[in-house]
């Protein structure tokens, strides 16, 4: 299991890889978090482009 934490201004953006190529994204943060950290991760790990995102905003 790998856990990646990225700054998201009001808290942290947490990406959990629980088995190879299987991820859970917890609190994706703001647009800047996506552009600065998650977009780079999606290019590095193409499977992230297939995320289902749920939001309460």
Buried (B, 14 or more C-beta within 10 A) or exposed (E): EEEBEBEBEEEBBBBBBEEEEEBEBEBBBEEEBBEBBBEEBBEEBEEBEEBEEEEEE
